[in-house]
């Protein structure tokens, strides 16, 4: 869904049916805990954000009281032999919406919210409602709220 200007590297979204959590929603997690290393929003920061969330002490104690953290699901996933999937950053999620969903590609749930890996503060993170319009922008959501996830990987 994204190709860098060099034309060599880019980002790919997982298939519409994500093994192990198709149709299952997850909380971002780590509520009331700052995961400052997961605040990258730019293209290319999703992997580092996801790694920071999974390695944060809140993940080790059950996500700050939240089970099934979105980042843990992404980090544990293996699809077609690839195990380097992660939650997209805010900007990566926005590109996925624009380049896939708005174009009618990817099998995304209509009007569903999807989590990014980008934290705002101790209680909120970036999410995006996948509407049919390119004018839609990411919004904030409580980390304890369950939303869809769609993982990505770099190539």
C-alpha positions as CSV (number, residue, x, y, z in Angstrom):
1,X,0.0,0.0,0.0
2,X,3.1,2.2,0.1
3,X,6.2,2.4,-1.9
4,X,9.1,4.7,-0.9
5,X,10.3,7.2,-3.6
6,X,13.3,5.0,-4.4
7,X,10.8,2.3,-5.6
8,X,12.7,-0.4,-3.7
9,X,11.2,-0.5,-0.2
10,X,7.7,-0.1,1.1
11,X,4.9,-1.3,3.3
12,X,2.5,-4.2,2.8
13,X,-0.8,-4.8,4.8
14,X,-1.7,-8.2,6.0
15,X,-4.4,-10.2,4.2
16,X,-8.0,-9.2,5.1
17,X,-8.3,-12.4,7.2
18,X,-5.8,-12.2,10.0
19,X,-5.2,-15.7,11.4
20,X,-5.9,-15.9,15.1
21,X,-7.8,-12.6,15.4
22,X,-10.1,-12.2,12.4
23,X,-13.1,-10.2,13.6
24,X,-11.7,-10.0,17.1
25,X,-11.1,-6.5,18.6
26,X,-8.3,-5.6,20.9
27,X,-7.5,-2.8,23.3
28,X,-4.4,-0.7,22.7
29,X,-3.6,-1.4,26.4
30,X,-1.1,0.1,28.9
31,X,-3.8,2.4,30.3
32,X,-2.6,5.0,32.8
33,X,1.0,4.1,31.7
34,X,3.2,6.3,29.5
35,X,4.9,4.3,26.8
36,X,6.9,7.4,25.6
37,X,8.9,5.3,23.2
38,X,5.7,4.5,21.3
39,X,4.9,8.1,20.3
40,X,6.3,8.0,16.8
41,X,3.7,8.9,14.2
42,X,5.8,9.1,11.0
43,X,6.0,6.5,8.2
44,X,8.6,4.0,9.3
45,X,7.9,4.3,13.1
46,X,5.3,1.6,13.5
47,X,7.8,-1.2,14.1
48,X,9.6,0.6,16.9
49,X,6.3,1.7,18.5
50,X,5.1,-1.9,18.5
51,X,8.3,-3.2,20.0
52,X,8.2,-0.6,22.7
53,X,4.6,-1.4,23.7
54,X,5.4,-5.2,23.8
55,X,8.6,-4.6,25.9
56,X,7.0,-2.1,28.2
57,X,6.4,-3.2,31.8
58,X,2.7,-2.7,31.4
59,X,2.6,-5.5,28.8
60,X,4.3,-7.9,31.3
61,X,1.6,-7.3,33.9
62,X,-1.3,-7.8,31.5
63,X,-1.4,-4.5,29.7
64,X,-2.2,-2.3,32.7
65,X,-5.3,-4.4,33.4
66,X,-6.2,-4.9,29.7
67,X,-6.0,-8.4,28.2
68,X,-5.1,-9.1,24.6
69,X,-3.1,-6.0,23.8
70,X,-3.2,-5.1,20.1
71,X,0.6,-4.8,19.8
72,X,1.1,-8.3,21.4
73,X,-1.3,-9.8,18.9
74,X,0.6,-8.1,16.1
75,X,4.0,-9.1,17.4
76,X,3.0,-12.8,17.8
77,X,1.5,-13.1,14.3
78,X,3.0,-15.3,11.6
79,X,1.4,-15.0,8.1
80,X,2.8,-16.8,5.0
81,X,6.1,-17.5,6.9
82,X,6.6,-13.8,7.9
83,X,6.9,-13.0,11.6
84,X,7.8,-9.3,11.4
85,X,4.3,-7.9,11.4
86,X,3.5,-4.8,13.5
87,X,0.8,-2.2,14.2
88,X,1.1,0.7,11.8
89,X,2.0,4.2,13.1
90,X,-0.6,6.9,12.9
91,X,0.7,8.1,9.5
92,X,1.0,4.5,8.2
93,X,-2.6,3.8,9.2
94,X,-3.7,6.9,7.4
95,X,-1.9,5.8,4.2
96,X,-3.5,2.3,4.5
97,X,-6.9,4.0,4.8
98,X,-6.3,6.3,1.8
99,X,-4.5,3.8,-0.5
100,X,-6.5,0.7,0.2
101,X,-9.8,1.2,1.9
102,X,-10.9,4.3,0.1
103,X,-10.0,2.5,-3.2
104,X,-12.2,-0.4,-2.2
105,X,-9.2,-2.7,-1.5
106,X,-8.2,-4.8,1.5
107,X,-11.5,-6.0,2.9
108,X,-11.6,-3.6,5.8
109,X,-14.7,-3.4,8.0
110,X,-16.8,-0.4,6.9
111,X,-16.8,2.4,9.4
112,X,-14.8,0.4,11.9
113,X,-12.0,1.9,14.0
114,X,-8.5,0.5,13.7
115,X,-5.7,1.1,16.2
116,X,-2.3,2.6,15.3
117,X,0.8,1.9,17.4
118,X,1.2,5.6,18.2
119,X,0.5,6.7,21.8
120,X,-0.6,10.2,22.6
121,X,-0.3,10.0,26.4
122,X,-0.9,7.7,29.3
123,X,-4.6,7.1,28.6
124,X,-5.0,7.7,24.8
125,X,-3.6,6.6,21.5
126,X,-4.2,7.3,17.8
127,X,-6.9,5.4,16.0
128,X,-8.7,5.8,12.7
129,X,-12.3,5.1,11.5
130,X,-12.2,3.5,8.1
131,X,-14.8,5.5,6.2
132,X,-15.3,5.7,2.5
133,X,-13.8,9.2,2.2
134,X,-10.2,10.2,1.9
135,X,-10.9,13.3,4.0
136,X,-11.2,11.2,7.2
137,X,-8.3,11.8,9.6
138,X,-7.1,9.9,12.7
139,X,-8.6,10.6,16.0
140,X,-7.8,9.9,19.7
141,X,-9.2,7.0,21.6
142,X,-9.0,5.6,25.1
143,X,-6.4,2.8,25.3
144,X,-8.9,0.5,27.0
145,X,-11.4,0.6,24.1
146,X,-11.4,-2.4,21.8
147,X,-10.9,-1.7,18.1
148,X,-10.0,-3.7,15.0
149,X,-6.3,-4.1,14.1
150,X,-4.6,-4.6,10.7
151,X,-1.0,-5.4,10.9
152,X,1.7,-4.4,8.4
153,X,5.3,-5.2,7.5
154,X,8.1,-3.4,5.7
155,X,9.8,-4.9,2.6
